[in-house]
């Protein structure tokens, strides 16, 4: 892509538009705009709760920050052909697709069957939009920090969240793809 075209295209507007379109799709799918409790909280830290993934941030927010770091690393080889904003747009499309897929009945059912998320009934739309924002933060951090510090920060978040709630991005993916009863028992406190 030519440098002039990259500069003239309204990439920030496109990236924001992807997030807005994602919210519209989620609403059309029947997702609740905000927590049915009627509150909008900056942080909700109770994992075993029907309000998990319903507020702005929660214990799974660091996973989305890590998504951004991973997307930055994967798209890094394209940095000479695509500028920062086009790569962020690609990352946003991937994150938005995940937010939509994650909130389908099939994936929600899979979470409830294979993981410790028995009360999970999908994300609120505002939580999904903030998950996209968390991915943006991770992408931005990875673009500004040395690679070793980005990796250290991602590991610290994974280990910290894992110790705090017995779940994290790694365990979440493992339990969705290849559920292990021993991991499920450990996550439940057994």
Backbone torsions as a table, in degrees:
resi	resn	phi	psi	omega
1	UNK	NA	133.3	-178.2
2	UNK	-68.6	147.1	-177.8
3	UNK	-60.2	-40.3	-179.0
4	UNK	-64.1	-39.7	178.8
5	UNK	-66.7	-38.9	178.0
6	UNK	-61.9	-39.9	-177.7
7	UNK	-73.5	-34.2	-174.6
8	UNK	-83.6	-23.0	179.7
9	UNK	-74.0	137.3	-178.0
10	UNK	-79.3	69.0	-175.9
11	UNK	-56.9	-44.9	179.2
12	UNK	-58.8	-38.5	177.9
13	UNK	-66.9	-39.1	178.3
14	UNK	-63.8	-43.5	-180.0
15	UNK	-63.5	-46.0	177.2
16	UNK	-63.7	-36.8	178.6
17	UNK	-63.5	-37.0	176.9
18	UNK	-62.3	-43.4	178.3
19	UNK	-63.8	-42.4	179.9
20	UNK	-65.9	-41.6	177.6
21	UNK	-63.4	-38.6	176.8
22	UNK	-60.3	-45.1	177.8
23	UNK	-59.6	-42.4	179.8
24	UNK	-63.7	-42.4	178.7
25	UNK	-63.6	-44.7	179.7
26	UNK	-62.0	-41.4	176.3
27	UNK	-62.6	-42.0	178.5
28	UNK	-64.6	-27.9	176.8
29	UNK	-76.8	-7.4	179.7
30	UNK	94.9	10.3	177.8
31	UNK	-68.5	148.2	179.0
32	UNK	-75.5	139.2	-179.7
33	UNK	-63.6	-44.5	178.9
34	UNK	-135.0	176.0	178.0
35	UNK	-54.2	135.4	178.3
36	UNK	-66.1	-10.1	176.1
37	UNK	-71.4	-14.5	178.4
38	UNK	91.1	-8.9	179.9
39	UNK	-96.9	154.8	168.7
40	UNK	-123.9	109.1	-178.9
41	UNK	-108.3	145.0	175.9
42	UNK	-62.3	-39.9	-175.9
43	UNK	-137.1	136.0	171.1
44	UNK	-129.9	115.3	-172.2
45	UNK	-106.9	12.9	179.9
46	UNK	-101.3	107.3	-175.2
47	UNK	-69.5	-44.9	-178.7
48	UNK	-85.1	71.0	-174.3
49	UNK	-154.1	146.0	176.6
50	UNK	-69.0	-10.9	178.0
51	UNK	-92.1	-1.4	177.2
52	UNK	-65.1	137.5	-177.9
53	UNK	65.1	25.3	179.6
54	UNK	-113.7	-18.1	-177.3
55	UNK	-105.2	-172.7	-174.2
56	UNK	-64.3	-48.7	-179.9
57	UNK	-136.0	159.9	-179.3
58	UNK	-160.2	-169.3	-178.4
59	UNK	-64.5	-17.2	-179.6
60	UNK	-92.1	-4.8	177.4
61	UNK	-59.2	-43.1	177.7
62	UNK	-57.2	-31.2	177.0
63	UNK	-59.9	-38.3	-179.2
64	UNK	-74.3	-31.9	173.1
65	UNK	-62.4	-43.0	178.6
66	UNK	-64.8	-37.5	174.7
67	UNK	-52.8	-47.6	-179.3
68	UNK	-59.6	-40.6	177.9
69	UNK	-64.1	-42.1	179.2
70	UNK	-65.9	-45.1	179.8
71	UNK	-61.7	-38.7	177.9
72	UNK	-61.3	-45.5	-179.0
73	UNK	-63.8	-43.4	-179.0
74	UNK	-65.0	-38.4	-177.7
75	UNK	-87.3	-7.4	-177.7
76	UNK	-55.1	-41.3	179.4
77	UNK	-60.8	-17.8	179.6
78	UNK	-91.1	6.9	-173.0
79	UNK	-60.4	-29.0	-179.6
80	UNK	-79.7	-26.4	179.0
81	UNK	-92.6	-33.6	-178.6
82	UNK	-124.3	133.4	178.2
83	UNK	-72.9	-177.2	-178.0
84	UNK	-60.7	-48.9	-177.3
85	UNK	-63.5	-45.3	177.1
86	UNK	-60.5	-37.8	177.8
87	UNK	-68.0	-37.0	175.5
88	UNK	-64.9	-36.3	177.4
89	UNK	-62.3	-42.7	177.6
90	UNK	-62.5	-47.0	179.0
91	UNK	-60.3	-39.1	179.9
92	UNK	-66.2	-39.7	176.0
93	UNK	-60.4	-42.5	-180.0
94	UNK	-65.9	-46.0	179.9
95	UNK	-63.6	-41.5	179.4
96	UNK	-63.5	-41.6	177.7
97	UNK	-60.7	-42.8	178.2
98	UNK	-62.4	-43.9	-179.8
99	UNK	-59.4	-37.7	178.8
100	UNK	-71.1	-48.1	179.7
101	UNK	-62.0	-43.2	-178.7
102	UNK	-59.4	-26.5	-176.6
103	UNK	-102.1	17.3	172.0
104	UNK	-81.9	156.2	-179.8
105	UNK	-58.0	-38.8	-178.0
106	UNK	-63.3	-44.7	-178.2
107	UNK	-73.1	-39.2	176.7
108	UNK	-59.6	-44.4	178.1
109	UNK	-61.0	-40.8	179.8
110	UNK	-63.2	-44.0	176.4
111	UNK	-56.7	-45.8	-176.6
112	UNK	-67.7	-33.5	-178.9
113	UNK	-81.0	-40.0	-168.7
114	UNK	-102.6	-13.7	-176.4
115	UNK	-122.6	-174.3	179.7
116	UNK	-83.5	3.3	-174.0
117	UNK	-84.9	61.8	-176.1
118	UNK	-66.0	-33.2	-179.4
119	UNK	-92.2	6.0	-176.7
120	UNK	-73.6	128.1	175.8
121	UNK	-131.0	26.4	177.8
122	UNK	102.6	167.4	-179.8
123	UNK	-86.3	150.8	166.8
124	UNK	-73.0	160.5	-179.6
125	UNK	-62.5	-41.4	-179.3
126	UNK	-64.1	-35.4	177.0
127	UNK	-66.4	-41.9	178.5
128	UNK	-62.5	-41.2	178.6
129	UNK	-64.8	-40.6	177.5
130	UNK	-70.2	-28.6	173.0
131	UNK	-63.7	-40.6	175.6
132	UNK	-62.7	-42.0	176.7
133	UNK	-61.6	-37.7	177.2
134	UNK	-65.2	-37.6	176.1
135	UNK	-63.2	-42.0	177.1
136	UNK	-57.6	-42.8	178.9
137	UNK	-60.0	-45.9	179.1
138	UNK	-62.8	-40.3	178.0
139	UNK	-62.4	-46.1	179.9
140	UNK	-63.1	-46.0	179.3
141	UNK	-58.9	-45.3	-179.0
142	UNK	-63.6	-29.3	179.1
143	UNK	-77.9	-17.2	-175.9
144	UNK	-107.2	-28.6	-175.5
145	UNK	-93.6	154.6	172.4
146	UNK	-61.7	151.2	-177.3
147	UNK	-55.5	-42.6	-177.6
148	UNK	-62.9	-37.0	-179.9
149	UNK	-72.6	-35.6	176.1
150	UNK	-62.4	-46.1	178.5
151	UNK	-63.2	-43.6	179.0
152	UNK	-61.8	-41.7	178.9
153	UNK	-65.2	-43.1	177.8
154	UNK	-62.0	-44.2	178.1
155	UNK	-63.7	-41.2	178.5
156	UNK	-61.8	-41.8	177.9
157	UNK	-65.6	-44.5	-179.9
158	UNK	-61.4	-47.8	-178.4
159	UNK	-67.9	-44.8	-179.0
160	UNK	-61.1	-47.8	179.1
161	UNK	-66.4	-40.9	178.2
162	UNK	-58.2	-43.2	178.2
163	UNK	-70.1	-36.2	-176.9
164	UNK	-72.7	-42.1	-173.1
165	UNK	-128.3	5.9	-179.1
166	UNK	59.5	33.5	176.4
167	UNK	-156.3	156.0	176.1
168	UNK	-170.5	-173.7	-177.5
169	UNK	-59.7	-46.5	-178.2
170	UNK	-60.1	-49.9	-179.3
171	UNK	-66.8	-35.5	179.1
172	UNK	-61.4	-47.7	178.9
173	UNK	-64.8	-45.9	178.9
174	UNK	-55.0	-48.4	-175.0
175	UNK	-72.2	-25.9	175.6
176	UNK	-76.4	-39.3	-174.9
177	UNK	-86.0	-44.9	-174.9
178	UNK	-142.7	78.9	-176.4
179	UNK	-63.7	134.4	177.4
180	UNK	-116.8	127.0	-179.3
181	UNK	-60.9	-35.3	179.6
182	UNK	-64.2	-40.0	177.8
183	UNK	-68.6	-42.4	179.0
184	UNK	-61.1	-41.6	178.2
185	UNK	-64.8	-42.8	178.5
186	UNK	-63.0	-42.7	179.8
187	UNK	-63.7	-32.5	179.7
188	UNK	-78.9	-2.9	177.5
189	UNK	100.1	9.1	-178.2
190	UNK	-87.6	NA	NA
